[in-house]
Amino acid sequence: MSKLPVLSGRELCKILEKFGYFIDHQTGSHIILRNIDPPYRRLTVPDHREIAKGTLRKIIRESGLTLEEFKNLS
């Protein structure tokens, strides 16, 4: 299993913007992202200094990316 990078919520949002997501709004400490193209996925990213590994893995899976694609973007 390959290692995931340590990212903050804002850094993760910048990486996901390269894949077609944009910041829709923020509610409290959670940033809501939407995909520009169909299937218009919605992602919730916690605005923390460090995203937990399991949370990061789940966000990557929900975004439709593989771990390798994500690592190439980051």
Chimera marker file (.cmm) of the C-alpha trace (Angstrom):
<marker_set name="trace">
<marker id="1" x="0.000" y="0.000" z="0.000" r="1" g="1" b="0" radius="0.5"/>
<marker id="2" x="1.400" y="3.379" z="-0.977" r="1" g="1" b="0" radius="0.5"/>
<marker id="3" x="1.508" y="6.298" z="1.395" r="1" g="1" b="0" radius="0.5"/>
<marker id="4" x="-0.944" y="9.157" z="1.169" r="1" g="1" b="0" radius="0.5"/>
<marker id="5" x="0.320" y="12.728" z="1.469" r="1" g="1" b="0" radius="0.5"/>
<marker id="6" x="-0.464" y="14.811" z="4.554" r="1" g="1" b="0" radius="0.5"/>
<marker id="7" x="-2.781" y="17.581" z="3.356" r="1" g="1" b="0" radius="0.5"/>
<marker id="8" x="-4.873" y="20.338" z="4.865" r="1" g="1" b="0" radius="0.5"/>
<marker id="9" x="-8.463" y="20.881" z="3.759" r="1" g="1" b="0" radius="0.5"/>
<marker id="10" x="-7.509" y="23.912" z="1.645" r="1" g="1" b="0" radius="0.5"/>
<marker id="11" x="-4.668" y="22.027" z="-0.069" r="1" g="1" b="0" radius="0.5"/>
<marker id="12" x="-7.034" y="19.173" z="-0.887" r="1" g="1" b="0" radius="0.5"/>
<marker id="13" x="-9.515" y="21.634" z="-2.417" r="1" g="1" b="0" radius="0.5"/>
<marker id="14" x="-6.786" y="23.072" z="-4.674" r="1" g="1" b="0" radius="0.5"/>
<marker id="15" x="-5.886" y="19.582" z="-5.892" r="1" g="1" b="0" radius="0.5"/>
<marker id="16" x="-9.520" y="18.686" z="-6.553" r="1" g="1" b="0" radius="0.5"/>
<marker id="17" x="-9.974" y="21.940" z="-8.521" r="1" g="1" b="0" radius="0.5"/>
<marker id="18" x="-7.524" y="20.497" z="-11.072" r="1" g="1" b="0" radius="0.5"/>
<marker id="19" x="-9.987" y="17.627" z="-11.556" r="1" g="1" b="0" radius="0.5"/>
<marker id="20" x="-12.999" y="19.884" z="-12.210" r="1" g="1" b="0" radius="0.5"/>
<marker id="21" x="-14.346" y="20.620" z="-8.736" r="1" g="1" b="0" radius="0.5"/>
<marker id="22" x="-15.112" y="24.116" z="-7.481" r="1" g="1" b="0" radius="0.5"/>
<marker id="23" x="-15.916" y="25.467" z="-4.022" r="1" g="1" b="0" radius="0.5"/>
<marker id="24" x="-19.683" y="25.821" z="-3.841" r="1" g="1" b="0" radius="0.5"/>
<marker id="25" x="-19.962" y="27.072" z="-0.254" r="1" g="1" b="0" radius="0.5"/>
<marker id="26" x="-18.716" y="26.535" z="3.266" r="1" g="1" b="0" radius="0.5"/>
<marker id="27" x="-20.808" y="25.560" z="6.261" r="1" g="1" b="0" radius="0.5"/>
<marker id="28" x="-18.931" y="25.861" z="9.526" r="1" g="1" b="0" radius="0.5"/>
<marker id="29" x="-15.667" y="23.969" z="9.211" r="1" g="1" b="0" radius="0.5"/>
<marker id="30" x="-16.709" y="21.988" z="6.114" r="1" g="1" b="0" radius="0.5"/>
<marker id="31" x="-16.079" y="23.061" z="2.528" r="1" g="1" b="0" radius="0.5"/>
<marker id="32" x="-18.635" y="21.848" z="-0.019" r="1" g="1" b="0" radius="0.5"/>
<marker id="33" x="-17.262" y="21.185" z="-3.518" r="1" g="1" b="0" radius="0.5"/>
<marker id="34" x="-19.231" y="20.471" z="-6.684" r="1" g="1" b="0" radius="0.5"/>
<marker id="35" x="-18.118" y="18.970" z="-9.969" r="1" g="1" b="0" radius="0.5"/>
<marker id="36" x="-18.506" y="21.125" z="-13.077" r="1" g="1" b="0" radius="0.5"/>
<marker id="37" x="-19.352" y="18.177" z="-15.369" r="1" g="1" b="0" radius="0.5"/>
<marker id="38" x="-21.884" y="15.352" z="-15.002" r="1" g="1" b="0" radius="0.5"/>
<marker id="39" x="-22.437" y="13.403" z="-12.721" r="1" g="1" b="0" radius="0.5"/>
<marker id="40" x="-22.155" y="16.692" z="-10.701" r="1" g="1" b="0" radius="0.5"/>
<marker id="41" x="-20.702" y="14.994" z="-7.641" r="1" g="1" b="0" radius="0.5"/>
<marker id="42" x="-20.766" y="16.837" z="-4.330" r="1" g="1" b="0" radius="0.5"/>
<marker id="43" x="-17.880" y="16.439" z="-1.893" r="1" g="1" b="0" radius="0.5"/>
<marker id="44" x="-17.570" y="17.597" z="1.697" r="1" g="1" b="0" radius="0.5"/>
<marker id="45" x="-14.030" y="18.423" z="2.789" r="1" g="1" b="0" radius="0.5"/>
<marker id="46" x="-13.260" y="19.276" z="6.416" r="1" g="1" b="0" radius="0.5"/>
<marker id="47" x="-11.348" y="22.550" z="6.721" r="1" g="1" b="0" radius="0.5"/>
<marker id="48" x="-8.741" y="21.141" z="9.090" r="1" g="1" b="0" radius="0.5"/>
<marker id="49" x="-4.986" y="21.613" z="9.231" r="1" g="1" b="0" radius="0.5"/>
<marker id="50" x="-4.500" y="17.895" z="8.621" r="1" g="1" b="0" radius="0.5"/>
<marker id="51" x="-7.021" y="15.536" z="7.010" r="1" g="1" b="0" radius="0.5"/>
<marker id="52" x="-7.168" y="12.066" z="8.581" r="1" g="1" b="0" radius="0.5"/>
<marker id="53" x="-5.931" y="9.276" z="6.289" r="1" g="1" b="0" radius="0.5"/>
<marker id="54" x="-9.258" y="7.428" z="6.236" r="1" g="1" b="0" radius="0.5"/>
<marker id="55" x="-11.157" y="10.631" z="5.492" r="1" g="1" b="0" radius="0.5"/>
<marker id="56" x="-8.738" y="11.505" z="2.690" r="1" g="1" b="0" radius="0.5"/>
<marker id="57" x="-9.061" y="8.029" z="1.186" r="1" g="1" b="0" radius="0.5"/>
<marker id="58" x="-12.874" y="8.267" z="1.274" r="1" g="1" b="0" radius="0.5"/>
<marker id="59" x="-12.886" y="11.727" z="-0.360" r="1" g="1" b="0" radius="0.5"/>
<marker id="60" x="-10.598" y="10.429" z="-3.128" r="1" g="1" b="0" radius="0.5"/>
<marker id="61" x="-12.919" y="7.444" z="-3.685" r="1" g="1" b="0" radius="0.5"/>
<marker id="62" x="-16.049" y="9.647" z="-3.743" r="1" g="1" b="0" radius="0.5"/>
<marker id="63" x="-14.431" y="12.047" z="-6.228" r="1" g="1" b="0" radius="0.5"/>
<marker id="64" x="-14.113" y="9.265" z="-8.796" r="1" g="1" b="0" radius="0.5"/>
<marker id="65" x="-10.310" y="9.307" z="-8.754" r="1" g="1" b="0" radius="0.5"/>
<marker id="66" x="-7.995" y="6.389" z="-8.170" r="1" g="1" b="0" radius="0.5"/>
<marker id="67" x="-5.128" y="6.759" z="-5.712" r="1" g="1" b="0" radius="0.5"/>
<marker id="68" x="-2.628" y="6.879" z="-8.597" r="1" g="1" b="0" radius="0.5"/>
<marker id="69" x="-4.550" y="9.639" z="-10.398" r="1" g="1" b="0" radius="0.5"/>
<marker id="70" x="-4.736" y="11.608" z="-7.169" r="1" g="1" b="0" radius="0.5"/>
<marker id="71" x="-1.001" y="11.280" z="-6.557" r="1" g="1" b="0" radius="0.5"/>
<marker id="72" x="-0.284" y="12.479" z="-10.100" r="1" g="1" b="0" radius="0.5"/>
<marker id="73" x="-2.449" y="15.572" z="-9.484" r="1" g="1" b="0" radius="0.5"/>
<marker id="74" x="-0.888" y="16.411" z="-6.132" r="1" g="1" b="0" radius="0.5"/>
<link id1="1" id2="2" r="1" g="1" b="0" radius="0.2"/>
<link id1="2" id2="3" r="1" g="1" b="0" radius="0.2"/>
<link id1="3" id2="4" r="1" g="1" b="0" radius="0.2"/>
<link id1="4" id2="5" r="1" g="1" b="0" radius="0.2"/>
<link id1="5" id2="6" r="1" g="1" b="0" radius="0.2"/>
<link id1="6" id2="7" r="1" g="1" b="0" radius="0.2"/>
<link id1="7" id2="8" r="1" g="1" b="0" radius="0.2"/>
<link id1="8" id2="9" r="1" g="1" b="0" radius="0.2"/>
<link id1="9" id2="10" r="1" g="1" b="0" radius="0.2"/>
<link id1="10" id2="11" r="1" g="1" b="0" radius="0.2"/>
<link id1="11" id2="12" r="1" g="1" b="0" radius="0.2"/>
<link id1="12" id2="13" r="1" g="1" b="0" radius="0.2"/>
<link id1="13" id2="14" r="1" g="1" b="0" radius="0.2"/>
<link id1="14" id2="15" r="1" g="1" b="0" radius="0.2"/>
<link id1="15" id2="16" r="1" g="1" b="0" radius="0.2"/>
<link id1="16" id2="17" r="1" g="1" b="0" radius="0.2"/>
<link id1="17" id2="18" r="1" g="1" b="0" radius="0.2"/>
<link id1="18" id2="19" r="1" g="1" b="0" radius="0.2"/>
<link id1="19" id2="20" r="1" g="1" b="0" radius="0.2"/>
<link id1="20" id2="21" r="1" g="1" b="0" radius="0.2"/>
<link id1="21" id2="22" r="1" g="1" b="0" radius="0.2"/>
<link id1="22" id2="23" r="1" g="1" b="0" radius="0.2"/>
<link id1="23" id2="24" r="1" g="1" b="0" radius="0.2"/>
<link id1="24" id2="25" r="1" g="1" b="0" radius="0.2"/>
<link id1="25" id2="26" r="1" g="1" b="0" radius="0.2"/>
<link id1="26" id2="27" r="1" g="1" b="0" radius="0.2"/>
<link id1="27" id2="28" r="1" g="1" b="0" radius="0.2"/>
<link id1="28" id2="29" r="1" g="1" b="0" radius="0.2"/>
<link id1="29" id2="30" r="1" g="1" b="0" radius="0.2"/>
<link id1="30" id2="31" r="1" g="1" b="0" radius="0.2"/>
<link id1="31" id2="32" r="1" g="1" b="0" radius="0.2"/>
<link id1="32" id2="33" r="1" g="1" b="0" radius="0.2"/>
<link id1="33" id2="34" r="1" g="1" b="0" radius="0.2"/>
<link id1="34" id2="35" r="1" g="1" b="0" radius="0.2"/>
<link id1="35" id2="36" r="1" g="1" b="0" radius="0.2"/>
<link id1="36" id2="37" r="1" g="1" b="0" radius="0.2"/>
<link id1="37" id2="38" r="1" g="1" b="0" radius="0.2"/>
<link id1="38" id2="39" r="1" g="1" b="0" radius="0.2"/>
<link id1="39" id2="40" r="1" g="1" b="0" radius="0.2"/>
<link id1="40" id2="41" r="1" g="1" b="0" radius="0.2"/>
<link id1="41" id2="42" r="1" g="1" b="0" radius="0.2"/>
<link id1="42" id2="43" r="1" g="1" b="0" radius="0.2"/>
<link id1="43" id2="44" r="1" g="1" b="0" radius="0.2"/>
<link id1="44" id2="45" r="1" g="1" b="0" radius="0.2"/>
<link id1="45" id2="46" r="1" g="1" b="0" radius="0.2"/>
<link id1="46" id2="47" r="1" g="1" b="0" radius="0.2"/>
<link id1="47" id2="48" r="1" g="1" b="0" radius="0.2"/>
<link id1="48" id2="49" r="1" g="1" b="0" radius="0.2"/>
<link id1="49" id2="50" r="1" g="1" b="0" radius="0.2"/>
<link id1="50" id2="51" r="1" g="1" b="0" radius="0.2"/>
<link id1="51" id2="52" r="1" g="1" b="0" radius="0.2"/>
<link id1="52" id2="53" r="1" g="1" b="0" radius="0.2"/>
<link id1="53" id2="54" r="1" g="1" b="0" radius="0.2"/>
<link id1="54" id2="55" r="1" g="1" b="0" radius="0.2"/>
<link id1="55" id2="56" r="1" g="1" b="0" radius="0.2"/>
<link id1="56" id2="57" r="1" g="1" b="0" radius="0.2"/>
<link id1="57" id2="58" r="1" g="1" b="0" radius="0.2"/>
<link id1="58" id2="59" r="1" g="1" b="0" radius="0.2"/>
<link id1="59" id2="60" r="1" g="1" b="0" radius="0.2"/>
<link id1="60" id2="61" r="1" g="1" b="0" radius="0.2"/>
<link id1="61" id2="62" r="1" g="1" b="0" radius="0.2"/>
<link id1="62" id2="63" r="1" g="1" b="0" radius="0.2"/>
<link id1="63" id2="64" r="1" g="1" b="0" radius="0.2"/>
<link id1="64" id2="65" r="1" g="1" b="0" radius="0.2"/>
<link id1="65" id2="66" r="1" g="1" b="0" radius="0.2"/>
<link id1="66" id2="67" r="1" g="1" b="0" radius="0.2"/>
<link id1="67" id2="68" r="1" g="1" b="0" radius="0.2"/>
<link id1="68" id2="69" r="1" g="1" b="0" radius="0.2"/>
<link id1="69" id2="70" r="1" g="1" b="0" radius="0.2"/>
<link id1="70" id2="71" r="1" g="1" b="0" radius="0.2"/>
<link id1="71" id2="72" r="1" g="1" b="0" radius="0.2"/>
<link id1="72" id2="73" r="1" g="1" b="0" radius="0.2"/>
<link id1="73" id2="74" r="1" g="1" b="0" radius="0.2"/>
</marker_set>
